[in-house]
Amino acid sequence: MTVTRRFLFLNVPGLVLAGGSPWLPDLFVLALAYHAAILLLAVSDAVFGHAANAVTATRHVGPKLSLGDETHIEVEVSNLSTWPVSVSVVDQPPEEFRFEAAGGDLRLPPRARMTLRYDVTPPERGTFTFGDLWLRVACRMGLASRRIRIPAAQEVRVYPNLAGIRRAELLGRKNRLAEVGIHRVRVAGQGTEFEQLREYSPDDDYRRINWKATAKRSKPTTMDYQLERSQTVLLCVDAGYLMGTELGWMTKLDVAINAGALLAHAALSGGDRVGLVVFSHRIVAHVTPAHGSGQMNRMMEALQAVRPEATRVDYLSLVKFLAIHGKRRSLLAIFTDLVDTRVGDELVRALKLLRARHLPLCLTFRDEQAEALSRSRPDTVDDVYTQAVAMELARDRTRVLGDLARQGAHVVDTRPDELSIQAVNAYLAIKARQVL
């Protein structure tokens, strides 16, 4: 039990009486009697002015929280008593979340229910826990209050940010994808997947004639093809220590996962099979390629708890894994970082082993800081040395990117904020050229 402000205010007259006691000693006895009466009222209020379980509270959190998205949390407070009560609510969101105030004060009429709202922003993916709810409920006369703990521990999961996917879906329905930088590519050619046999016409390419069907039908017969829709796209996400580099409030791994999610959505919408491999020095997570909207949910579940690991990436672990689990030809969308050119050379060697069966698409983060330093004007001797190192790094990086291209990889080296759009555009271009 604690006393309230009303109790303190009611004691002010007694203090005034006590202040006059040096001149009128009887006032001191009167002040003591006054304070005793107020204290007795407060004790009576604490004992009889509070009903057990008269005030309850429940927290409501959405089923899925997204990285970086502001989420509304609602705390519903119910007054089951027959008198109005004042309630102070304090919630305990995960300490990793960003929020301003997780609580507030309410004045509830009798038999009433009110909702307190506040916002949280999850800064990382993973599983987090809300704590219990704490209420400070004023007793009936408002002279005392009781502190109530309501068990409300709740586990929540934070998933990759799918805001880009939702926006792309909305603009796609309106044929306005160019507004976000996604360019539809007109498909050239006849396609690669067999559709039907039909009678030959003079405008048909003679290379399309099916001679066995012509012999059986005793008339020229040609084959029609359509674009192959059930190709396989495999998202290969590097979770090594370089991907733990922070870009604002997100890491490079977070940016890569968001880009991979948008690419997966585009591929699934196009009828392709999409799978996932997360790797570092080992295979961290794997989702077998499949069709359908449920595949996106399976991949988001697998990515939800992925963290950058404090190890160097081992591309050979990916090669060995694909040799067993990736025998079907696939587009390998490899999201990685090549700041360390030694890592880049290891990727080049790995692609020599992968290119015979798969088509690699390497998506990397442009080293904007090194580029800026290499172009800056040095003012001191230290600046000259710094610029020389930056120029050497930029030169080695250019060499590695060239080696990747010579190994048959499609290379996208772009800024982090453009990675999602560039990944989708590269996928669409590859589909249009029918090189998979």
SERORO-29070 format. One record per residue (C-alpha): residue number from 1; x, y, z; residue in one letter. Coordinates in steps of 0.5 Angstrom, whole numbers. Each point is the difference from the previous one (the first is absolute). Layout:
BEGIN
+--------+-------+-------+-------+-------+
! drenke !    c1 !    c2 !    c3 ! koldo !
+--------+-------+-------+-------+-------+
!    NUM !     X !     Y !     Z !     a !
...
+--------+-------+-------+-------+-------+
//
This chain:
BEGIN
+--------+-------+-------+-------+-------+
! drenke !    c1 !    c2 !    c3 ! koldo !
+--------+-------+-------+-------+-------+
!      1 !     0 !     0 !     0 !     m !
!      2 !     2 !     7 !    -1 !     t !
!      3 !    -3 !     7 !     1 !     v !
!      4 !    -2 !     4 !    -6 !     t !
!      5 !     0 !     8 !    -1 !     r !
!      6 !    -7 !     1 !     3 !     r !
!      7 !     3 !    -3 !     7 !     f !
!      8 !     6 !     5 !    -1 !     l !
!      9 !    -5 !     6 !    -1 !     f !
!     10 !    -5 !    -2 !     5 !     l !
!     11 !     6 !     0 !     5 !     n !
!     12 !     2 !     8 !    -2 !     v !
!     13 !    -5 !     3 !     5 !     p !
!     14 !     3 !    -4 !     6 !     g !
!     15 !     7 !     2 !    -2 !     l !
!     16 !    -3 !     7 !     0 !     v !
!     17 !    -3 !    -1 !     7 !     l !
!     18 !     6 !    -3 !     3 !     a !
!     19 !     4 !     6 !    -3 !     g !
!     20 !    -4 !     5 !     5 !     g !
!     21 !     1 !    -4 !     6 !     s !
!     22 !     6 !     4 !     3 !     p !
!     23 !    -5 !     5 !     1 !     w !
!     24 !    -6 !    -4 !     2 !     l !
!     25 !     2 !    -7 !     3 !     p !
!     26 !    -7 !    -3 !    -1 !     d !
!     27 !     1 !     1 !    -8 !     l !
!     28 !     5 !    -6 !     1 !     f !
!     29 !    -4 !    -5 !     3 !     v !
!     30 !    -6 !     2 !    -5 !     l !
!     31 !     5 !    -1 !    -6 !     a !
!     32 !     2 !    -7 !     3 !     l !
!     33 !    -7 !    -2 !     0 !     a !
!     34 !    -1 !     3 !    -7 !     y !
!     35 !     5 !    -4 !    -2 !     h !
!     36 !    -2 !    -7 !     3 !     a !
!     37 !    -7 !     1 !    -3 !     a !
!     38 !     3 !     1 !    -7 !     i !
!     39 !     5 !    -6 !     1 !     l !
!     40 !    -6 !    -4 !     3 !     l !
!     41 !    -4 !     1 !    -6 !     l !
!     42 !     6 !    -2 !    -5 !     a !
!     43 !     0 !    -6 !     4 !     v !
!     44 !    -7 !    -2 !     0 !     s !
!     45 !     0 !     2 !    -8 !     d !
!     46 !     6 !    -5 !    -1 !     a !
!     47 !    -4 !    -5 !     4 !     v !
!     48 !    -7 !     1 !    -2 !     f !
!     49 !     0 !     4 !    -6 !     g !
!     50 !     4 !    -5 !    -5 !     h !
!     51 !    -4 !    -6 !    -3 !     a !
!     52 !     5 !    -6 !    -2 !     a !
!     53 !     0 !    -1 !    -8 !     n !
!     54 !    -4 !     6 !    -1 !     a !
!     55 !     5 !     3 !    -5 !     v !
!     56 !     3 !    -5 !    -5 !     t !
!     57 !     4 !     2 !    -6 !     a !
!     58 !     1 !    -4 !    -7 !     t !
!     59 !     6 !     1 !    -5 !     r !
!     60 !    -2 !     0 !    -7 !     h !
!     61 !     6 !    -1 !    -5 !     v !
!     62 !     0 !    -2 !    -8 !     g !
!     63 !     1 !    -7 !    -2 !     p !
!     64 !     6 !     2 !    -4 !     k !
!     65 !     5 !     6 !     1 !     l !
!     66 !     5 !     3 !    -5 !     s !
!     67 !     7 !     2 !     0 !     l !
!     68 !     0 !     8 !     0 !     g !
!     69 !    -8 !     0 !     0 !     d !
!     70 !    -3 !     4 !     5 !     e !
!     71 !    -5 !    -4 !     4 !     t !
!     72 !    -6 !     2 !     4 !     h !
!     73 !    -1 !    -3 !     7 !     i !
!     74 !    -7 !     0 !     3 !     e !
!     75 !    -1 !    -1 !     8 !     v !
!     76 !    -7 !    -1 !     2 !     e !
!     77 !    -2 !     2 !     7 !     v !
!     78 !    -7 !    -2 !     3 !     s !
!     79 !    -3 !     2 !     6 !     n !
!     80 !    -4 !    -5 !     3 !     l !
!     81 !    -2 !     4 !     6 !     s !
!     82 !    -6 !     5 !     2 !     t !
!     83 !     4 !     6 !     1 !     w !
!     84 !     5 !     4 !    -5 !     p !
!     85 !     7 !    -2 !     1 !     v !
!     86 !     6 !     4 !    -2 !     s !
!     87 !     6 !    -5 !    -3 !     v !
!     88 !     7 !     1 !    -2 !     s !
!     89 !     2 !    -5 !    -5 !     v !
!     90 !     7 !    -2 !    -1 !     v !
!     91 !     2 !    -6 !    -6 !     d !
!     92 !     7 !    -3 !    -1 !     q !
!     93 !     1 !    -1 !    -7 !     p !
!     94 !     7 !    -3 !    -2 !     p !
!     95 !     6 !     5 !     2 !     e !
!     96 !     3 !    -1 !    -7 !     e !
!     97 !    -7 !     3 !    -3 !     f !
!     98 !     0 !     8 !    -1 !     r !
!     99 !    -6 !     3 !     3 !     f !
!    100 !    -1 !     7 !     3 !     e !
!    101 !    -5 !    -2 !     6 !     a !
!    102 !    -3 !    -7 !     2 !     a !
!    103 !    -6 !     2 !     4 !     g !
!    104 !    -4 !     6 !     2 !     g !
!    105 !    -6 !     2 !     5 !     d !
!    106 !    -7 !    -2 !    -1 !     l !
!    107 !    -6 !     2 !     4 !     r !
!    108 !    -5 !    -5 !    -1 !     l !
!    109 !    -8 !     1 !     2 !     p !
!    110 !    -3 !    -6 !     3 !     p !
!    111 !    -1 !    -7 !    -4 !     r !
!    112 !     4 !     4 !    -5 !     a !
!    113 !     5 !    -2 !    -5 !     r !
!    114 !     6 !     4 !    -3 !     m !
!    115 !     6 !    -1 !    -5 !     t !
!    116 !     7 !     3 !     1 !     l !
!    117 !     4 !     0 !    -6 !     r !
!    118 !     7 !     1 !    -1 !     y !
!    119 !     5 !    -2 !    -6 !     d !
!    120 !     6 !    -4 !    -1 !     v !
!    121 !     5 !    -1 !    -5 !     t !
!    122 !     4 !    -6 !     0 !     p !
!    123 !     8 !     1 !    -2 !     p !
!    124 !     2 !    -7 !    -2 !     e !
!    125 !    -3 !    -7 !    -2 !     r !
!    126 !    -1 !    -5 !     5 !     g !
!    127 !    -4 !    -3 !     6 !     t !
!    128 !    -2 !     5 !     6 !     f !
!    129 !    -4 !     0 !     6 !     t !
!    130 !    -5 !     5 !     3 !     f !
!    131 !     0 !     0 !     8 !     g !
!    132 !    -6 !     1 !     4 !     d !
!    133 !    -4 !     6 !     1 !     l !
!    134 !     0 !     4 !     6 !     w !
!    135 !    -6 !     4 !     3 !     l !
!    136 !     0 !     5 !     5 !     r !
!    137 !    -8 !     1 !     2 !     v !
!    138 !    -3 !     5 !     5 !     a !
!    139 !    -4 !    -2 !     5 !     c !
!    140 !    -8 !     2 !     1 !     r !
!    141 !     2 !     7 !     3 !     m !
!    142 !     6 !     1 !    -3 !     g !
!    143 !     4 !     0 !     6 !     l !
!    144 !     4 !    -6 !    -1 !     a !
!    145 !     2 !    -4 !    -6 !     s !
!    146 !     2 !    -7 !    -1 !     r !
!    147 !     6 !    -3 !    -5 !     r !
!    148 !    -3 !    -6 !    -4 !     i !
!    149 !     4 !    -5 !    -4 !     r !
!    150 !    -3 !    -3 !    -6 !     i !
!    151 !     3 !    -6 !    -3 !     p !
!    152 !     1 !     2 !    -8 !     a !
!    153 !     6 !    -3 !    -2 !     a !
!    154 !     0 !    -1 !    -8 !     q !
!    155 !     5 !    -2 !    -5 !     e !
!    156 !    -1 !     3 !    -6 !     v !
!    157 !     4 !    -1 !    -7 !     r !
!    158 !     3 !     5 !    -4 !     v !
!    159 !     0 !    -1 !    -8 !     y !
!    160 !     4 !     3 !    -6 !     p !
!    161 !    -3 !     6 !    -2 !     n !
!    162 !    -5 !    -1 !    -6 !     l !
!    163 !    -2 !     7 !    -1 !     a !
!    164 !     3 !     0 !    -7 !     g !
!    165 !    -4 !    -6 !    -2 !     i !
!    166 !    -6 !     3 !     2 !     r !
!    167 !     1 !     6 !    -3 !     r !
!    168 !     2 !    -4 !    -7 !     a !
!    169 !    -6 !    -4 !     1 !     e !
!    170 !    -4 !     6 !     0 !     l !
!    171 !     3 !     4 !    -6 !     l !
!    172 !     0 !    -7 !    -4 !     g !
!    173 !    -7 !     0 !     0 !     r !
!    174 !     0 !     7 !    -2 !     k !
!    175 !     5 !    -1 !    -6 !     n !
!    176 !     5 !     5 !     4 !     r !
!    177 !     6 !    -4 !     2 !     l !
!    178 !     4 !     5 !    -4 !     a !
!    179 !    -1 !     5 !     6 !     e !
!    180 !     4 !    -4 !     5 !     v !
!    181 !     6 !    -2 !    -6 !     g !
!    182 !    -3 !    -7 !    -2 !     i !
!    183 !     0 !     0 !    -8 !     h !
!    184 !    -4 !    -5 !    -3 !     r !
!    185 !     5 !    -3 !    -6 !     v !
!    186 !    -4 !    -2 !    -7 !     r !
!    187 !     2 !    -7 !    -1 !     v !
!    188 !     3 !    -2 !    -6 !     a !
!    189 !     0 !    -7 !    -4 !     g !
!    190 !    -5 !    -5 !     0 !     q !
!    191 !     2 !    -3 !     7 !     g !
!    192 !     3 !    -7 !     2 !     t !
!    193 !    -6 !    -4 !     3 !     e !
!    194 !    -3 !    -5 !    -5 !     f !
!    195 !    -8 !     2 !    -1 !     e !
!    196 !    -3 !    -3 !    -6 !     q !
!    197 !     1 !    -3 !    -7 !     l !
!    198 !    -4 !     3 !    -5 !     r !
!    199 !     0 !     1 !    -8 !     e !
!    200 !     6 !     3 !    -3 !     y !
!    201 !    -1 !     7 !    -3 !     s !
!    202 !     4 !     4 !    -5 !     p !
!    203 !     2 !     5 !     5 !     d !
!    204 !     3 !    -5 !     5 !     d !
!    205 !     7 !    -1 !     2 !     d !
!    206 !     2 !    -7 !    -4 !     y !
!    207 !     4 !    -1 !     6 !     r !
!    208 !    -6 !    -1 !     4 !     r !
!    209 !    -2 !    -6 !    -5 !     i !
!    210 !    -1 !    -7 !     4 !     n !
!    211 !     2 !    -5 !    -5 !     w !
!    212 !    -3 !    -6 !     4 !     k !
!    213 !    -6 !     3 !     0 !     a !
!    214 !     0 !     2 !    -7 !     t !
!    215 !     1 !    -7 !    -2 !     a !
!    216 !    -5 !    -3 !     4 !     k !
!    217 !    -5 !     6 !    -2 !     r !
!    218 !     2 !     0 !    -8 !     s !
!    219 !     0 !     7 !     1 !     k !
!    220 !     5 !     6 !     2 !     p !
!    221 !    -1 !     1 !     8 !     t !
!    222 !     3 !     5 !     4 !     t !
!    223 !     1 !     1 !     8 !     m !
!    224 !    -2 !     5 !     4 !     d !
!    225 !     3 !     2 !     6 !     y !
!    226 !    -1 !     5 !     6 !     q !
!    227 !     4 !     3 !     5 !     l !
!    228 !     2 !    -5 !     6 !     e !
!    229 !    -4 !     2 !     6 !     r !
!    230 !     3 !    -6 !     5 !     s !
!    231 !     7 !     2 !     0 !     q !
!    232 !     4 !     0 !     7 !     t !
!    233 !     2 !     6 !     3 !     v !
!    234 !     5 !    -1 !     7 !     l !
!    235 !     1 !     6 !     4 !     l !
!    236 !     7 !    -1 !     3 !     c !
!    237 !     1 !     5 !     6 !     v !
!    238 !     7 !     1 !     3 !     d !
!    239 !    -1 !     0 !     8 !     a !
!    240 !     8 !     1 !     1 !     g !
!    241 !     3 !     6 !     4 !     y !
!    242 !     0 !     5 !    -5 !     l !
!    243 !    -7 !     0 !    -1 !     m !
!    244 !    -1 !     2 !     7 !     g !
!    245 !     3 !     7 !    -2 !     t !
!    246 !    -6 !     5 !     2 !     e !
!    247 !    -3 !     5 !    -5 !     l !
!    248 !    -4 !     5 !     4 !     g !
!    249 !    -4 !    -4 !     5 !     w !
!    250 !     0 !    -7 !    -4 !     m !
!    251 !     6 !    -4 !    -2 !     t !
!    252 !     2 !    -3 !    -7 !     k !
!    253 !    -3 !    -6 !     1 !     l !
!    254 !    -7 !     3 !     2 !     d !
!    255 !     1 !     4 !    -7 !     v !
!    256 !     1 !    -6 !    -4 !     a !
!    257 !    -6 !    -4 !     4 !     i !
!    258 !    -4 !     5 !    -2 !     n !
!    259 !     2 !     0 !    -7 !     a !
!    260 !     0 !    -7 !    -1 !     g !
!    261 !    -7 !     0 !     3 !     a !
!    262 !    -2 !     5 !    -6 !     l !
!    263 !     3 !    -5 !    -5 !     l !
!    264 !    -3 !    -6 !     3 !     a !
!    265 !    -7 !     3 !    -1 !     h !
!    266 !     1 !     2 !    -7 !     a !
!    267 !     3 !    -7 !    -2 !     a !
!    268 !    -6 !    -3 !     4 !     l !
!    269 !    -5 !     5 !    -4 !     s !
!    270 !     3 !    -2 !    -7 !     g !
!    271 !    -1 !    -8 !     2 !     g !
!    272 !     7 !    -2 !     2 !     d !
!    273 !     2 !    -4 !     5 !     r !
!    274 !     4 !     4 !     6 !     v !
!    275 !     5 !    -3 !     5 !     g !
!    276 !     4 !     3 !     5 !     l !
!    277 !     7 !    -2 !     3 !     v !
!    278 !     4 !     4 !     6 !     v !
!    279 !     7 !    -1 !     1 !     f !
!    280 !     6 !     2 !     3 !     s !
!    281 !     6 !    -5 !     2 !     h !
!    282 !    -6 !    -5 !     0 !     r !
!    283 !    -7 !     0 !    -3 !     i !
!    284 !    -5 !     4 !     5 !     v !
!    285 !    -6 !    -1 !    -3 !     a !
!    286 !    -3 !    -4 !    -6 !     h !
!    287 !    -7 !     0 !    -3 !     v !
!    288 !    -1 !    -5 !    -6 !     t !
!    289 !    -3 !     4 !    -6 !     p !
!    290 !    -7 !     0 !    -1 !     a !
!    291 !    -6 !     4 !    -4 !     h !
!    292 !    -6 !     3 !     4 !     g !
!    293 !    -1 !     6 !     5 !     s !
!    294 !     1 !    -5 !     5 !     g !
!    295 !     7 !     0 !    -2 !     q !
!    296 !     1 !     7 !     2 !     m !
!    297 !    -2 !    -1 !     7 !     n !
!    298 !     5 !    -6 !     1 !     r !
!    299 !     6 !     4 !    -2 !     m !
!    300 !    -2 !     6 !     4 !     m !
!    301 !    -1 !    -5 !     6 !     e !
!    302 !     7 !    -3 !    -2 !     a !
!    303 !     3 !     8 !     0 !     l !
!    304 !    -3 !     2 !     6 !     q !
!    305 !     5 !    -2 !     5 !     a !
!    306 !     6 !     1 !    -5 !     v !
!    307 !     6 !     4 !     3 !     r !
!    308 !     7 !     1 !    -3 !     p !
!    309 !     5 !    -5 !     3 !     e !
!    310 !     7 !     3 !     2 !     a !
!    311 !     3 !    -5 !    -5 !     t !
!    312 !     3 !     1 !    -7 !     r !
!    313 !    -4 !    -2 !    -5 !     v !
!    314 !     1 !    -7 !    -3 !     d !
!    315 !    -2 !     0 !    -7 !     y !
!    316 !     2 !    -8 !    -1 !     l !
!    317 !    -5 !    -2 !     5 !     s !
!    318 !    -5 !     3 !    -5 !     l !
!    319 !     3 !    -4 !    -5 !     v !
!    320 !     0 !    -6 !     3 !     k !
!    321 !    -7 !     1 !     3 !     f !
!    322 !    -3 !     1 !    -7 !     l !
!    323 !     4 !    -6 !    -3 !     a !
!    324 !    -5 !    -4 !     4 !     i !
!    325 !    -6 !     4 !     1 !     h !
!    326 !     0 !     5 !    -6 !     g !
!    327 !     0 !    -5 !    -6 !     k !
!    328 !    -5 !     3 !    -4 !     r !
!    329 !     3 !     6 !    -5 !     r !
!    330 !    -2 !     7 !     4 !     s !
!    331 !     1 !     7 !     0 !     l !
!    332 !     5 !     1 !     6 !     l !
!    333 !    -2 !     7 !     3 !     a !
!    334 !     6 !     1 !     5 !     i !
!    335 !     0 !     6 !     4 !     f !
!    336 !     7 !     1 !     3 !     t !
!    337 !     5 !     5 !     2 !     d !
!    338 !     6 !     1 !    -4 !     l !
!    339 !     4 !     6 !     5 !     v !
!    340 !     5 !    -6 !     1 !     d !
!    341 !     3 !    -1 !    -7 !     t !
!    342 !     3 !    -7 !     3 !     r !
!    343 !    -7 !    -2 !     1 !     v !
!    344 !    -2 !     2 !    -7 !     g !
!    345 !     6 !    -4 !    -3 !     d !
!    346 !    -3 !    -6 !     4 !     e !
!    347 !    -7 !     1 !    -3 !     l !
!    348 !     3 !     0 !    -7 !     v !
!    349 !     3 !    -7 !     1 !     r !
!    350 !    -7 !    -2 !     3 !     a !
!    351 !    -3 !     2 !    -6 !     l !
!    352 !     5 !    -4 !    -5 !     k !
!    353 !    -4 !    -6 !     4 !     l !
!    354 !    -7 !     3 !    -1 !     l !
!    355 !     0 !     2 !    -7 !     r !
!    356 !    -1 !    -6 !    -3 !     a !
!    357 !    -6 !    -2 !     3 !     r !
!    358 !    -3 !     7 !     2 !     h !
!    359 !    -1 !     7 !    -2 !     l !
!    360 !     3 !     5 !     5 !     p !
!    361 !    -2 !     7 !     2 !     l !
!    362 !     4 !     3 !     5 !     c !
!    363 !    -3 !     6 !     3 !     l !
!    364 !     5 !     4 !     4 !     t !
!    365 !     1 !     7 !     4 !     f !
!    366 !     3 !     5 !    -3 !     r !
!    367 !     6 !     3 !     4 !     d !
!    368 !    -2 !     7 !     0 !     e !
!    369 !     5 !     3 !     5 !     q !
!    370 !     6 !    -3 !    -3 !     a !
!    371 !    -3 !     3 !    -7 !     e !
!    372 !    -1 !     7 !     3 !     a !
!    373 !     7 !     0 !     4 !     l !
!    374 !     4 !    -2 !    -7 !     s !
!    375 !    -4 !     6 !    -3 !     r !
!    376 !     2 !     5 !     5 !     s !
!    377 !     5 !     5 !     0 !     r !
!    378 !     5 !    -1 !     5 !     p !
!    379 !     3 !     5 !     5 !     d !
!    380 !     5 !    -3 !     4 !     t !
!    381 !     5 !    -6 !     0 !     v !
!    382 !    -5 !    -4 !     4 !     d !
!    383 !    -5 !     1 !    -5 !     d !
!    384 !     4 !    -2 !    -6 !     v !
!    385 !     2 !    -6 !     3 !     y !
!    386 !    -8 !    -1 !     2 !     t !
!    387 !    -1 !     1 !    -8 !     q !
!    388 !     5 !    -5 !    -2 !     a !
!    389 !    -3 !    -5 !     4 !     v !
!    390 !    -7 !     1 !    -2 !     a !
!    391 !     2 !     0 !    -8 !     m !
!    392 !     3 !    -6 !     1 !     e !
!    393 !    -6 !    -3 !     4 !     l !
!    394 !    -4 !     2 !    -6 !     a !
!    395 !     5 !    -2 !    -5 !     r !
!    396 !     0 !    -7 !     3 !     d !
!    397 !    -8 !     0 !     1 !     r !
!    398 !    -1 !     2 !    -8 !     t !
!    399 !     5 !    -6 !    -1 !     r !
!    400 !    -4 !    -5 !     4 !     v !
!    401 !    -7 !     2 !    -3 !     l !
!    402 !     3 !    -1 !    -7 !     g !
!    403 !     3 !    -7 !     2 !     d !
!    404 !    -7 !    -1 !     2 !     l !
!    405 !    -3 !     2 !    -7 !     a !
!    406 !     5 !    -4 !    -4 !     r !
!    407 !    -2 !    -6 !     4 !     q !
!    408 !    -7 !     1 !    -3 !     g !
!    409 !    -4 !     3 !     6 !     a !
!    410 !    -4 !     6 !    -1 !     h !
!    411 !     2 !     5 !     5 !     v !
!    412 !    -4 !     6 !     4 !     v !
!    413 !     4 !     4 !     4 !     d !
!    414 !    -4 !     6 !     3 !     t !
!    415 !    -2 !     4 !     5 !     r !
!    416 !    -3 !    -3 !     6 !     p !
!    417 !    -7 !     4 !    -1 !     d !
!    418 !     0 !    -2 !    -7 !     e !
!    419 !     1 !    -8 !     1 !     l !
!    420 !    -7 !    -2 !     0 !     s !
!    421 !    -2 !     3 !    -6 !     i !
!    422 !     7 !    -1 !    -4 !     q !
!    423 !    -1 !    -8 !     2 !     a !
!    424 !    -7 !     0 !    -3 !     v !
!    425 !     2 !     3 !    -6 !     n !
!    426 !     6 !    -4 !    -1 !     a !
!    427 !    -5 !    -6 !     1 !     y !
!    428 !    -5 !     2 !    -5 !     l !
!    429 !     6 !     2 !    -5 !     a !
!    430 !     3 !    -7 !     1 !     i !
!    431 !    -7 !    -3 !    -1 !     k !
!    432 !    -1 !     4 !    -7 !     a !
!    433 !     6 !    -2 !    -3 !     r !
!    434 !    -2 !    -7 !     2 !     q !
!    435 !     7 !    -2 !     2 !     v !
!    436 !    -2 !    -4 !     6 !     l !
+--------+-------+-------+-------+-------+
//
